[in-house]
Amino acid sequence: HRDLHSFPTRRSSDLNDEAMEVPISGTADPNSIVEVVISDGNNPITSGPFTVGPSGTWATTFDVTQLEDGTLTVNTFSTTAAGNTATSTSQIELDTTSPVVTIDTPIAGDDVITEPEQTAVVISGTSEPDAVVVIEVSDGGSSIQTTADASPSGDWTATVNVASLDDGSLTITASSEDAAGNTGSISHPVIHNTNSVPVVITTPIAGDDVVNGDEDNFLFISGT
């Protein structure tokens, strides 16, 4: 009989996407019976038995969304018409866990971005080590985007210019993708306020901008 092989698919990146339909294929003697078992060590899932076609190739798919992340073992068993048996074992990695991304708050000290601050807003946070973090700031109609490279410890920092965005509520979103293709993101709201009202002191103070001995115990100051 021919050697039996199973070929692992690429790692899963989404519980509702790749993990629901993991293709595994291989070869065996034509017309032999094949059964495939994939397991996380505690929860086996079986496909088959099914009959191999005249070409000697076979293929099946698995829904592995109920298995635990980590190393999965794929065992393939075949039996020829003559009763000869063969076994093949392969391993694949299941990674469906989204990376954790954080944003340090408050932004700009108080979550309010003023006119002097708007051209250089520092945004920082954490992600998986060495990940590329995409930072987007949106006013609901327009947005700006930049990227930051996380350090080996996972810290990242970016500086953005939000002067082109409208005043009002802004949403800052940081997202990252891990090596398996899983994405994680977090959002944080801030206020963009460039219409500051100037503070004016009414003068002269004390009528003549001179505070005398009679006035120093009750000095009245006003303004707008």
ABEGO torsion letter per residue (X at the ends): XBBBBBBBBBBBABAABAAABBBBBBBBBBGBBBBBBBBAGABBBBBOBBBBBAAGBBBBBBBAAABBBEBBBBBBBBBBAAGBBBBBBBBBBBBABBBBBBBBOBBGGAGBBBAAAAABBBBBEBBBBGBBBBBBBBAGABBBBBBBBBBAAGBBBBBBBAAABBBEBBBBBBBBBBAAGBBBBBBBBBBBBABBBBBBBBOBBGGAGBBBAAAAABBBBBEX
